Structure formats: C-alpha cells, structure tokens
Amino acid sequence: MFEEGEPREPLDEAVRRRLTRWGIAGLALLLLAGGAHVLESAVFSKESGGAASVASPCAEVPPEIRGACSFAEIETLEGPDSDSGEAYGQSAIYQSGPDADCRPKSATPRVRKLNAKVARAVDRQWRRIEAWLKTNAPRSHRTLGKPGEPEVIAAAEAEMGSLFPDDLRASLLRHDGVVHLDDVGAFGFLGNSNASVREIRDTWRQLCLIDDEDDGTQGFTDPRTEWWDGRMLPFGSDGLGNHLVVDSVKRDVGDTDHEGVMSFTPGGVRIRSYYALLKATADAMEDGGTIGYWKPEAVAGVLRWKAL
C-alpha cells in the first residue's frame, strides 16, 4: 500500500503496452456493438425523409483505433454467417508478384440464397429511382435492363473468384445492366453506365489481362492502392477506360481510371456499399442534391450527371 503523498512507481513499458491494447480492444468491442444499430438504420432501414449519409461511422474515430473500427464495421454489415471472398480461395495477405485475385482457383458455380431484407431494401431504392426517371428522364428510363439471372451471376462469381455482395446481386436481378440506344446515354451512376453481369465479367477479364501483377514494397502490397486488383467488381463504365468498382471484400464503392489511380472516394466522398450508392442517388434525384461533386439532372428527358 502507498502512503498518502508518497510518489507511485511508474509502470514499466510492457505493462503500459498491455493496458493500451486492452483499452483499444475494449473500445473496438463497444463500437462493434453500437455499429449494428448505426449501420442497420443507415443502410437497410426505411427512409425517414432525410438525406442519406454516405460516410463511414469510423471517420470520426481517433486515428489510433480507426483500423479496429473499420473491421468492426465490416463484420457488423456482413454478419457472422455471411459469405466472404474466401469462399473461392481469395487471399487476405497480398505479396508483390502475380495478382492471385486475377488467377482464382477453379470453382463450381453455386446459386446462393439472396438475403430477403437486402433485396427489399434494394428494390425500394430502385422504385424511387425508376419513378423519378419516368417523370423527369423517360428516355433514360427506357435504357434500364431486364432482370438478370441467378445462374449467370453464380457463373461469373465462380470464374472471377469473388462473391458479389447481396446488394449488387439484388440490383442485377432487377436490372441486368442497360440497353444501349443510339440517341440516349445509358443509365448509370456518377457519369457511368451500368454494366450487366456478363459485362462485369468481361471487363474484369480485360483489366486482369492489362494488369495482373501486385506491386508491393518489402514483399507486401495493398490491393486498394493499385490501379487494378482482381478482387474488384467493375459494375460501371464511362466508355473512356474509367470504371466504378465494388471491393468484393470490403464491399465499398470506388473508381479506377486509365491514368493508373484507384480511389475509394468517388465524387470526393466515401460510399460504403452499393446500396448506399443507390439510396444516395434516389435522395439526390428527389431532393435536387448531390453525391459529392456529382449532381443528377434531367435534360430533355435524359439523365445527366453534372460535375460541379
């Protein structure tokens, strides 16, 4: 016991490190518990009439625990029983050299059950987008594709070695890409046109032919900082060599351009999922708002994305 006023012996370095780790772990668990409510209400709840936030809750977390928060956020969204990219042998550690995600293991196509709650949420946002297009941009509405087929998605997943997130699958099952008309730009997000399942697969093949290497330092590389990595799902294209992508592991939306840059802040904002992109688009259409620096407008019955 210490007498009052007697100086305490300082903790040694090992003890301080353990206490720091325990504190970070405890805070991460609290974030994981609270994240379920935040993400559920932000991504899959009914609209309350307000504008959608596309930023991650981890953005406000102190830098020293932001990594733990990010993993907690992903786990909360996916759930403990959700499929992950590892189902087709996707590696979690990347070394410089051949891009393993462009050379997936052979797999048998498997049609997976779609999460009904996610499907309802995606359909709800599509109904809002379709209604706006019918009223304001009917020519663009005519370019929406027919429903996709689960078997085609399963075949693409097996070939690409990545599982499509449920929100992307639900969207493709409602509109499998677009119909290209001579006098109308096809519908899409943020200045891109939507790709069908086959176009996603074919674009993935082409990009893997162009760049099937991981470029790392000290033997390791981050696939999200390169121009291209085979774990990405290219679901949109602007026709100039630039693509919108979904990271099949983290499931957020990014873009990659022909100048060799990949970013996960398309339009200058974080978009944490394909569903978040759908909802942000519907909100911007109805409210006259923006997604970052992109603003959807109707011009002569056609949807135009204006860069501000």
C-alpha positions, 0 to 999 in steps of 0.5 A: 500500500502507498502512503498518502503523498508518497510518489507511485512507481511508474509502470514499466513499458510492457505493462503500459503496452498491455493496458493500451491494447486492452483499452483499444480492444475494449473500445473496438468491442463497444463500437462493434456493438453500437455499429449494428444499430448505426449501420442497420438504420443507415443502410437497410432501414426505411427512409425517414425523409432525410438525406442519406449519409454516405460516410463511414461511422469510423471517420470520426474515430481517433486515428489510433483505433480507426483500423479496429473500427473499420473491421468492426464495421465490416463484420457488423454489415456482413454478419457472422454467417455471411459469405466472404471472398474466401469462399473461392480461395481469395487471399487476405495477405497480398505479396508483390508478384502475380495478382492471385485475385486475377488467377482464382482457383477453379470453382463450381458455380453455386446459386446462393440464397439472396438475403430477403431484407437486402433485396427489399431494401434494394428494390425500394431504392430502385422504385424511387429511382425508376419513378423519378426517371419516368417523370423527369428522364423517360428516355433514360428510363427506357435504357434500364435492363431486364432482370438478370439471372441467378445462374449467370451471376453464380457463373461469373462469381465462380470464374472471377473468384469473388462473391458479389455482395447481396446488394449488387446481386439484388440490383442485377436481378432487377436490372441486368445492366442497360440497353444501349440506344443510339440517341440516349446515354445509358443509365448509370451512376456518377457519369457511368453506365451500368454494366450487366453481369456478363459485362462485369465479367468481361471487363474484369477479364480485360483489366486482369489481362492489362494488369495482373501483377501486385506491386508491393514494397518489402514483399507486401502490397495493398490491393486498394492502392493499385490501379487494378486488383482482381478482387474488384467488381467493375459494375460501371463504365464511362466508355473512356477506360474509367470504371466504378468498382465494388471491393468484393471484400470490403464491399465499398464503392470506388473508381479506377481510371486509365491514368493508373489511380484507384480511389475509394472516394468517388465524387470526393466522398466515401460510399460504403456499399452499393446500396448506399450508392443507390439510396444516395442517388434516389435522395439526390434525384428527389431532393435536387442534391448531390453525391459529392461533386456529382449532381443528377439532372434531367435534360430533355428527358435524359439523365445527366450527371453534372460535375460541379 
